[in-house]
Amino acid sequence: MKTKHFILLMLGTFLTLNVKSQEYIVGSYWTGSEEVLTSMDLSTGSFSDIGTLTGVLNLNFGQSSINTNNGNWIRITNLGIIIVDTQNAAILNTFPNTLNIKHVAYDPNTNKLFGSYWNGSSEVLTSMDITTGVFTDIGTLTGATSFPFGQKATIDSSNGYLIINSIQLGIMIVDIQDASIVNSFPNTPNMKEFVYDSVTNSLIGEYYTGSEYVLTSMNMSTGVFTDIGTLVGIAAVYSGTNAIDSDNGKYILSTDLGVSIIDISDASYTSYANPSNIKGFEYLNTNTLGLTEPEVSTKYLSAFPNPSSNYLQISGLTKTEKYKLYDSQGRKVNDGIILDDEKIDIMNLTKGLYLLQFDNGNTIKFIKE
């Protein structure tokens, strides 16, 4: 019996340390009276409302980005540029969009939002510090004067490039350090929406032939387009609402079929109904929200059920232990003292990823449903 008990404890530990990451998109929709932040589980297509975006009016196009360091959603709104906690819909900061910047994308290396604005005579690349809201002009985007309405920008953070579609120059690859245009390639197929894929080092997007939509990719070095396949059955694509899951090779797009999750290797896809018309969505993976795997041993220690909505039961403690709970942004949300096989109440926590840290050095990640 002792041997069986030991195996169960080890199994509990294994499940704790290898909690399957949750992959979802987060965006907003208009109810008719308020804008609501919501998320959609990419594995099931189920939506979960997070909360009301107080004071935000009906948002139409996808001028949004995501802080990949902590999961905060960034959106241009009637209030200005808002920074939103995706766990509870709290607006953490609101910064006046005094320059009326557009085509925004967040860069995790500099912790800045990059975009451009028209100063009356030229288009200027600028950055906004996410913590202070201060804008810093970088330089003029020479030759670019107009842009397709509603389209998003995308960023290659490893090289420090902002990628924008301009009517005059086509697809521009812009150095965010000095606003120099590293390359500009004709957008010959007239790609409607696109996003940078770090795994293939290419742009992934779609274009309309006049009778069908085609998934295509553009080589970032040469500007050569390679068609991947026809998006059979998709009759419409909506501007400014797309995302990329590079780890799994999926392009996520708002279409007439709903939210379409497209395989970038062969253009096959799965679509989920989008009854609320979620827009401005961004891809999130709970593994990317700043909580790394624990380096210390958690031998014989487990927390279950995981994910959970009500409580966590701790098994494997040898004595009374103090603990602390942290959310995905590193903020302490609870603490206490616990004995072996006792439960920690998590009912009042908002949905998301959390870290349970014991004074003995053990650390466990868990998901509140």
LINTA-V139415 format. One line per field, one symbol per residue. phi: phi as a letter, one per 40 degrees, with the letter a starting at -180 (. if undefined). A space follows every 10 residues. Layout:
phi->???
//
This chain:
phi->.ccccccccc cdcccccbdc ccbabbabab chbacbcabb cccbgccbcc iccdgccdbb bccbabcccb gccbacbcch cbbbcccbgc ccabbdcccf cafcacbccb fbcbabacch bacbcbbbcc cbgccbcbic cdgbbaadcg cccabbccbg bcbbcbccbg cbbbcccbgc ccabbdcdcg dcbaacbccc facbaaabch bacbcabbcc cbgccbccic ccgcbabbcg baabbccbgb bbbcbcchcb bbcccagcab bbdbccgcbf cbcbbccbcg bccccccbdg babacacabb abbbbhccac bcbbbbcccg ccbaaibabd gcbbcbdccc cicbbbbbcc hcbbcabcc
//
